[in-house]
Amino acid sequence: MGSFQSLPDDHQYRTLSQKTDFSLEQIAILHNRFKQLSQNEETLRRDDLKTIQDLESNPIRYQIIEAFFDRRNFQKDGVGSVEEIGFEEFLTVMSYFRAPAHRITEEQREEMRRAKLRFLFNMHDTDNDGTITLEEYRHVVEELLSRSGALGRETAKGIADAAMLEVASISVGPMAPDEFYEGITFEHFLKILKGIEIETRMHIRFLNMDTTVLCKQHCV
Amino acid sequence: RRRIHYKHEAQTARDCLVLHHLSPMRRRGFHLIPRLSSIVPESCLLIVVGLLVGGLMKLVGEIPPVLESKIFFLYLLPPIILDAGYFLPIRQFTENLGTILMFAVVGTLWNAFFVGGLLYGVCQLEGHRLVTVDLLSCLLFGSIISAVDPVAVLAVFEEIHINELLHILVFGESLLNDAVTVVLYHLFEEYSSVGSITVMDVFLGIVCFLVVSLGGIVVGAIYGILAAFTSRFTSHTRVIEPLFVFVYSYMAYLSAEVFHLSGIMALIACGAVMRPYVEANISHKSHTTIKYFLKMWSSVSDTLIFIFLGVSTVAGPHEWNWTFVMATLIFCLVARVLGVVGLTFVINKFRIVKLTSKDQFIIAYGGLRGAIAFSLVYLLKTEHFPMRNMFLTAIITVIFFTVFVQGMTIRPLVDLLAVKKKQETKRSINEEIHTQFLDHLLTGIEDICGHYGHHHWKDKLNRFNKKYVKKCLIAGERSKEPQLIAFYHKMEMKQAIELVESGGGAKFPSALPSTVSMQNIQPKKPPQDRALPQLSKAREEEIRKILRTNLQRTRQRLRSYNRHTLVADPYEDGWNEILIKRKKMKELEKKMNNYLTVPAPPPDSPTIARARLASDPQAWGLKSVTESIPTIKVDLASPQSPESVNMVDEFGKKGSQSKASKEEEGGLTMKVPSPTNQRKDKTADEDNDKEPQQRLMRCLSDPGPTAEEEDEDEAFLP
């Protein structure tokens, strides 16, 4: 992974472009940003991301940073997390936020949906067991409300419980008192978030122009 | 200039009253014929009614009242626009703002010049009668007729339930093009008297446009903020809260109109700006009042406008000229289609969700003209515009065509083209959580990427809003309430009301099907291992007895949801007694710090347990200091007997201990928290404070205003 020199290497960019569907200019810009964050080293660590000022006020910053170091997001069957990532992994994680192309087939759209929802699922399922349990979901809601102090903490539990109940009733339906619902599986997760058009909502605009020069004083 | 048109209107007033009394009856009659309403949109029928009434009046010999522009602009139009602005879906509106602006500004300009220019050409070509119509008059006429009318659009689109994107695009366009219309109208009216235009005038025109639109918005926003600020102090005079909303909005409209700014944009800005703050401040009843009054007024206005259109058509004066009228009609349609197609081509380059050709068709087809155009033409003076009557006739023809032909056929066309309809599903709490989550996630990714995009600025605006604006404009505790919590409370309020209305614990609220309960999410486990010191046997018996008796009492009572919403929530006044009681309770409990472990709960039929659970979905794990302590929830009973406070135990937080219990194979493993995880009912036991070694932790549903400095970001832009 340490094969990227400071000079943009066209051939490597091209392979990356094929893999992640970014354009060459976008890859170059993201590479610049990567180098800026990692202080020109080959790999990026968690601490490098933690230094971004704007991220401070984000309630879920830890989950976001974790997502970059989660092996499940790099390839299909990865497990566990890593301590540092190279540019290719950085780009792979970023590629989850691409917008769908204008003319794609239904299967491609569905595939993209699944991939993005899988990313979200991995963010919630912190212990890698394939389900989001009540505790994990509560943690999610608590983080979201982490800036409301005591008021947030109390209702976080309530909200998480209500949400779990909803998932259970939608996915499983009527349950006898002695059955129990173990946790949200990926299929249930897909079902409950059907209403949100994830493939179009979950995207950011990747620029074709380099603006990192402009925000040098704001960034790291 | 546009609105100051004073005429003696005694007769008009009388006729207005007559029509006003007729209109509700007409509406009732209309709804009695259901088949008719499914084919013909209401607006069409109302115009027909107007025609009939006008015809009748003419037969009788009376002069039918015409839609006086003053009445229209001062009294009939504002309620409709305020209704639209107050309930504007801000999120969709801002997401599509670029597209809407393109259609509103560029599209209207294109329409105006295309129609005006071509009409001039036709007039010149036609020869004998029309050759007197000069270019400026044609352009003025073009600018009047080019604007899509919000009243007509609302009237037709409301009935076809089209998907939100298309609705907001066409509707937003109809609202925002008012600024363009105002500027063009004034420009051409002025220049008509002068006779010629220079390049300087064009430049001034652009400046004028910016001033008119932005000025209108600023005026509206100022009044909106004033209204929000006023509503902060109305907690003692709830009855007049709706009045402030209406008065400030109307003043915004009038102020803008007086300065020749865009009144419609002012009204929209006022409504949209004030709404989040006002709704946080006012009582539930006021909110309902505002909603219903706005709907009522806009409905009445809507009816009157269309009826008057019909009557005015009969009243005339008319001057029919086949060439002109037909040319107008054809050019309007062609201009609209070309404009939409051309603009979409450009817009799609910048949009993520592209507009398909079906969407384009609906947008083009939905470009209805209405009463605003009519009133503007009516205001023209015959001295300056000798062809004014011809204009009037042409406009009425176009209006009739769009409302009747397009209005009637749009519904079958929507079905034929299988255009996506509006989704009727309610927002679920999972979607709400994930919408918030996504917002933060995308902002975070943008920050990591290093460029300041859409989400970054939106987040900054939200934080600014939360930090400064909300503190000024929202009273008390509500200013700190994050959106997720507000949503959750609303949902629970609804459930509570449903439960109360459905008559008690026997029926379950519809939002959460009763068949799954928290019991299913976290199974019971026998309380074998308790890490806490045991109570003496006698004590346990006592507690059990108290629990049992209270449990029986609970079964007959209605459960209601009034946790910390009460302190912050200026809702129903009936909760006030409960508030007082709870405050007393809190003081009492502050003296008591006992942890109490209770053995297995008294025999409890599963239905009752589930009933309680189902109607009470949230857990109250507050202040869990140590993991092994079962946390207790305070749950107030119904208002009828507030003195009985039931302490209900939800899940004990076991936290990290649960991780160790995972052994099973397979992906589906339940993280089983504390073994003491069970539902228990306890009562406040006054004797407890005599036993210092046992500490009962009361988890209060409302810790009160323990203000924290760090506030959670709550979206100003939802």
Interface residues (C-beta under 8 A of the other chain):
Chain A: L30 R33 Q36 L37 L49 I52 D54 L55 S57 N58 P59 I60 R61 I64 F68 M94 F97 A99 P100 H102 L120 M123 D127 D129 G130 T131 T133 L134 E135 E136 V140 V141 L144 L145 S146 R147 S148 G149 A150 L151 G152 R153 E154 T155 K157 G158 I159 D161 A162 A163 M164 L165 E166 V167 A168 S169 V172 G173 P174 M175 P177 D178 E179 F180 Y181 E182 G183 T185 I192 L193 G195 I196 T200 R201 M202 H203 I204 R205 F206 L207 T211 T212 C215 C219
Chain B: N348 I352 V353 K354 Q423 T425 S428 I429 N430 E431 I433 H434 T435 Q436 F437 L438 H440 L441 L442 T443 G444 I445 E446 D447 I448 C449 G450 H451 Y452 G453 H454 H455 H456 D459 R463 K480 E481 P482 L484 I485 Y488 M491 L512 P513 T515 V516 S517 M518 Q519 N520 I521 Q522 P523 H564 P606 A609 R610 P617 Q618 A619 W620 G621 L622 S658 K659 K662 G667 L668 T669 M670 K671 P673 C699 S701 P703 T706 A707 E708 E709 E710 D711 E712 D713
